[in-house]
Amino acid sequence: MEAPQYVAARVQQALAEDERTHELGVRVDVRGDQIFLRGQVSGDGHRHAIGEVAGEAAPGLRVHNEITVVEVGEPGEDEHLD
């Protein structure tokens, strides 16, 4: 059986390189036969794609997609720091 850190690294690489995700900001934890995905993304579709890519990168492991979706609104006023 592959060491958890190698599985996590493979999943993170897949998330970074897959054209559906191009995601670098997701934390991947592997515990036994389970993968936990944590982080924040800007849309539910992107969240779903991350779960799919993770499952494909580590077949046979159960994916727990704990990523939260944050709403990205229109840019507000510029922030000025004194």
Beta strands, then each sheet from edge to edge (+ up, - down):
strand 1: 27-31
strand 2: 34-38
strand 3: 40-41
strand 4: 62-65
strand 5: 68-69
sheet 1: 1+ 2- 4-
sheet 2: 3+ 5+
end
